[in-house]
């Protein structure tokens, strides 16, 4: 039986790979939640929650910009492991 309505599964490694590829291809050291969301089959709220979890695990770093904005980047260890 098909999993109708079931959300696609995206691993933490796939999410981290997406950040790595975005920063590499855009030649920009940081990404927004929306940029990460655009490359994954997940909703923005889910991506934001996952990024915060990865931040708690020290796999990504973040900085608030403006009233509501946040930018993300890989920790040095994660960046080196993907290079």
C-alpha positions, -999 to 999 in steps of 0.1 A, spaced: 0 0 0 13 35 -9 21 60 18 -4 86 6 2 120 22 34 108 39 61 135 40 93 126 21 122 116 44 153 138 43 182 128 64 204 152 84 233 144 60 211 153 30 202 186 46 238 194 54 248 184 19 223 209 6 238 237 26 273 227 14 262 227 -22 244 260 -19 273 278 -3 297 263 -29 276 270 -60 265 305 -49 300 314 -37 283 327 -5 293 315 29 257 317 43 223 305 33 187 314 43 161 289 55 142 296 23 172 288 1 176 254 18 139 248 16 139 255 -22 162 225 -27 144 200 -5 109 183 -5 101 198 29 81 228 42 100 259 54 89 253 91 102 218 90 135 229 75 138 257 102 132 232 130 157 208 116 183 235 112 178 245 148 183 209 158 215 208 138 226 240 155 220 225 189 242 196 177 269 221 166 267 210 130 255 243 117 260 278 130 235 307 127 232 344 130 200 365 133 199 393 107 172 419 109 140 415 128 131 379 117 159 368 94 184 340 101 214 329 81 230 295 84 264 280 76 282 247 82 304 243 112 341 240 103 340 202 110 310 197 87 325 218 60 358 200 61 341 166 61 323 175 28 352 191 10 
